[in-house]
């Protein structure tokens, strides 16, 4: 076992504090990663504050990890010391079920093993990227292309794949009209990726405060959802609506913006339940759907796509002692658009 520095929430809703954790020895098929950067995802806040329930404490959050391989196990064939790598939201799965065999490990029928706030196959808690090092099986390690710097690549391991996967699955591209609800950590990547895929992109945000940013990042149109005229003007417009917000939205209102056979896809995960009038789906053969991250193959595809198109995240780099302040600023929507921790400061 190796002792490494980390930042952890000692209990639900408690401020994160510097501590040490134990990392397992490097096994035959493991890679040891010196973590350089770790993104702060809104789900880190949900889990550190036990908003979704079932939290395992002390908790070391972080599933947007970018770093460099420091050691490889004797059986590792995919990576070598010095390689630039990333780790996303999961570090293992059963690898045997129908979904795992179809490269959909995120939907493992036995349940994938989360990078943090989960238990590994030995029953030990997993700890995430707010730490100096991590040991990960090579099959759940991603290669970060040379065209992406590690700091802007880190958020792609969650925000990037969480938006890329549904846009890819629902065939966003030329001739399609895509709306992105929310202009935050996920939403700004959704805009970039949908634009790079060739779709006509509209941002639907509470206000026009970030309109200039949205247009700069690839949106063709930008509307405020606080204006009732928005829902009148855009009725029946979109093929795909990607909701990235982590608060409940008026599903019926947003479903009214879909064309016939359109899909409203949720990637944000509010802590509260939402309501729905089923007539909002029946009139127009509309789909209300959800999507969770992506499999390892698709995540690598996303990284390669982002490198090809120059799509890094828009980040604010912080030191580790600013994590608690950053959490509050995320809740206040005061970040453009992803906090990234310089792990050298842990």
Order of alpha helices (4+ residues) and beta strands (2+ residues): beta-beta-beta-alpha-beta-beta-beta-alpha-beta-beta-beta-alpha-alpha-beta-alpha-beta-alpha-beta-alpha-beta-alpha-beta-alpha-beta-alpha-beta-alpha-beta
